Amino acid sequence: MTEEDAALIACGRIADLLGGQGFNRIDYDYDKPDLITVFVSSESVRSGIRNLLPSDIAVQEPNSARFVFKIALELGPAADTLIKKVLPGENENAPAPVVPMCGGDPVYVQEIPAWGTAGVFVRALNFEISDHIGNKYVINAVNCFLSNNHVIAGLDTLPPNTPLGVGSKCNVLGNGQGIGSRLCGFVPLSNILMDIDFSVGDRLDAPPKIFRPGELRNIGPINNVWRNPWEKGETIRKSGARTHVTQSETRGRGIINAPGAGGKMRQYRGVYKTGENFSDHGDSGSIVIGDNNDVVGMLAWGIDDGSRVGYFWTFGQQLPFSRYQVGISASI
């Protein structure tokens, strides 16, 4: 067991002590590996839960290795889904859609004035996810793109075949001028054992006419490797529909409370935290790549406090939070 593994286990134990309520997020930073911070929404909440938590928490490994983490309580905003609402006037005088499309281009549900990002386009996809109690979901698609559930599946509220628009510039979103697509499938956020926010859109014309598979706008080709970021931090980049290409690094990991099925708040465990100025509303669904252009995750949440810190989930190994297992095969 590494110190990072122990820190994630400790974050989970703290969440369990709080009964899953009363906190916005619980995380640790790589540069402060012995400190776990619990962020709450108000001083009254902080006062109310102070007596529920010890001053530190220990994780004991079977071979007698022992890790001890101090616990700090701080005020901080909740994690929010990074979807951009379309304001009046933003979709006027729209330019033509951008073709061929690349990962990082906008996507939206037709007739709904909000948008996010099509993370990456692929020729073919086989995606499987299962939890430890036997639930399994499979999504197979061709000529498709990957994004978040909350971007194109409405937090579990939209059915398969819902019309989508993809590939237009940001100021046309919401007016139906994107290239037509449809919601193919999603992993239900109602399953709280699966700490991901994932969906797929398909029924696009075959490449290269409509899209460039395995490419991110203004970055270029990515590797068909799906893994976790390196331990203790890694340089990361993304191409998003709102802030375009940004670079940062993984700063730590933890647990966040954020919208789930139907907007009801739920926990997402084991998520990765970025540095500042990485993302904003409209970047949800962006593929996050590592320092060698491997896929290390998908951006889904952020902190709405001006810092533009993002949180993303990963397609890689989930231990010690082995509540679910992902298998992905993509043709790019």
N, C-alpha and C positions, 0 to 999 in steps of 0.2 A: 504494500500500500504506500503510495506517495503522499506527500503533504497535501497536494492538491486533492487527491481522492478523499483524504481525511477531512479537508475543509468542506467539501461538498456534502459529505455525510453529516458534518456538524451543522451546516445550513439546514439540512432536512430535519434534523432533530430539533433545532430551534423552531422551525415552522410547525412541527408537531406539538411542541410545548405550547405554542400560541393557538393551537387548534385551527390553523389555517387562516385565522382572522387577525385583524389589528395591525398588519404591516403592509407596506407597499412593495418592498423588495428586501431581500437579504442577500448580501454578496460579500466577497472578499477580493482584494486587489493583489496581483502578483507581487507588487513591491512592498506589501504589508501582509505577508502570508500568515501571520499569527493573530490577525485581527479580523473578526467578522462583524460587519455593520448591519444593523436592523434599521431600516428607514420607515418612519411612520408619518401620518398626514398632519398631525397637530400635537401641540404640547399636552392637551388633555389625554390623547391616546397614549403618548409616551409615558405620562404619569400613571395611566391605568395599567400598562403592561410591565412597568419597571419591576414590580414584585413577582412577576411570573417567570422572570429569567434570572439565572445565576450570573455572576460576574465573569465566569469563564465556563467552557465546556470541553470535555476531554473525549477523544476517540481512541479506543484501545484496540490494537491489532492482535489477532490470536497468537502471534509469535512474540508478544510482549512489547512491541514498539508502541509508544504512547505519544499522542499529539494533543496539545492543549492550546485552545484558542480563546483569546479575550473577546468579550462581547461589548459592542458600543451601540447606543441608541441615538439616532439622529433624525431630524425632521427632513423630509424630502418628498417631492411629488410622486404620484403613482406612475408606473409605466403605461404608455398609451400606444395603441396601434397606429402605425405611421401611414394612414390613408389621408389623402388630401381632398377636402371638400371644395367643390367648384362654387365660386362666388359669382353673383350677378355681373354680367359683362365679360367674364373671363373666356367665354366660348364664342365671342363675336368675331367677325372677319377672320374666319379660320383658314389657315393654309391647308394645302393638300397633305394627306398622310405621307409618312416617310417610308419608302420602299427601296430596297429590301430592308426588313426589320432586323434588329439585333436585340440581344438581351440588354435591358436597361431602358427600353422604350415603354411608353405609358400603356396601361390597360384599364378598362373600366367596364362596368355592367351597364348595358344600354338602358336608357331612361332613368338612371340613378346618377345624380350630380356629384360623383366622387371618383377618385382614381388612385391607382398605385402603379406598380412596376411589373412588367413581364420579365422575370429574372433571367431566363435563357430559353432559346428555342432549340428543339431537338427533333431529329427525324423520327425516332421511335423511342418509347419509354416503357419500361416495366418496373413498377414501384410496388413494393410489398412492405407492410408494417404490421407487427403483431405485438400484443402486450402479454404479460406473464400469466394472465388468467385465461388465455385462449382466443381472444378476439383478434381477427385478422382482416385487413383491408388491402385490396389489390386494385391498382389503377394501371391499365394498359392503354396506350394511345400512340398514334402516329401523327407526324407533322403538327407538333403541339408546343406549348410553352408552360413553364413552371412559375407559380406565384403563390401568394398567401390565400388561405381560406377567407380571411376577413376582407380581402381585396375583391375577389370574384365569386365567392360563395356566400357572402353576406352573413358570416358567422353561423354557418349551418342552415340559414333560412332559405337559401335559393336552391331549386332542384336542378339536377343535370339537364343539359340542353338550354339553360338560360342564355339568351343572346349576349355576347360580349363585343366590345370594340377594342382593337389593339393596333398600335403602331402609329397613331397620329401624334402631332405635336401637342404640348401640354395645353395650349389655350383652345383646342377644339374639344377637349374631353367633356363628355356630358351631352354633346349635341348629335351623337350618332354618326359622325363622319369618319370614324376609324374603320379599319378593315374588319369585316365580319368574322366572328369566331363563336364558340359556344363553350359553356362550362362542361367539361368532360367528367370530372369527379373530384372528390376532396376527402381528406382525412377528417372525420368529425371531431370538432372541438369538445363535443359532449363527452368524449372518452377522456377522462382526466388522467389516465395512465399514459397517455401519449402526449409528450411535451413538445409538440410541433404545431405549426400553423401552415398548412400545405394544401394546394389545389392545382389543378391542371386544366388548361383550355386547349381545345383542338379544332379540327375541321378547317385547317388552313391549307391553301394550295401548296404543293410540294416545292421545296427549295430548288434552285436558287432564286426563282422569280419573286417569291414573297418574303422569305426570310433566310438569314445566314445561320445555319445551325452551329452551336458551340462557340459563338462569338458574342462579346460584350461591346456595346457602342463605345467608341473612343478608347478601347483597351485592346480588342482583337481576340484571337482564338484563346480558349482555355483548355486545360487538360481534362480528359475524361476520367478523373480521379476524384472520389468523394470521400473525404476524411475529416477528422477533427483538427482544429488548430494545434500547433505544437504546444507542449506544456510550457508554462512560464512566459507565454506571449509570443506573438508572431506578427509581422507586418501584413496588413490586409488591405484590400481594395474592393470597391464595388462601383458599378455603374447604375445609377438610379434615375428615375424619370424627373425627380425634383432637383436634386443637387448634383446630378451627373457623376463624374468620376471623382471619388474622394479616396484618400489614403489615411490609415490610422494604424493601430495595433490592438491586439486583444489585451485588455487590462485586468481581467479577472473573470470569475464565474459566480453563479448563485441562483436564486429563486426570485421570480417576480409574480405579482398579482396583476393580471391584465384581462381584457375582455375575452370571454369564451363563447359558447353556444348562446345565440340570442342576445349577446351583450352581457350576460351574467359573468361576474368576475370569477376567475379560477387561477390556480397556480400553474406556472410553467417552471419545471425544475431543470437544473444543469445548464441554463442558457449562458452564453458568453457575452461579456460586456466590452464595448469598443471604447476608444479614446474620444475626446471631444471633436466637434465639427465633422462628424462622419455622415450624419443622415438627418432628414427632416420629413415632415408629412408629405406623402407622395412617393417616398422611396421604398415603402413596404413591398416585399416580394423580390428585392434585389438579391442576386447571387453574390455571396462574399467569397473572394478568392484569396489564397495565401500567397506567400512570397515567391512561390514557384508556379503560380497560376493554377494550382489544384483548387477544386471546390471545397471550401471548409464550412459552408453554411448558407442560410437564407435569412436575410434581415426581416424582422417582423415588428419590433417595438422600439420605442425611444422614450427619453425623459424630456417632458415638455417644460423645461426650465431655462431655455436659451443655450444650454451646453451642447445640444445636438449629439449627445451620447446615444448610441444605439445598442440594442440587444438582438442577438441572433441565435437560432437553433442550428444544430448540425446533423448531417447525414451519417456521421461516423459512429464509432463505438460509444455506448451510453453508460458504461460502468463508471462509478459505482451506482448511478441511478439507473439500474437495469430494469426499468419499468416497461420498456419497449425495445424492439429491435427493428432496424430498417435494412431493407435490401433494395438496391437500386441498380438498374442497368439501362444506360442511355446510349443511343446511337447519335453521335454528333459529328 
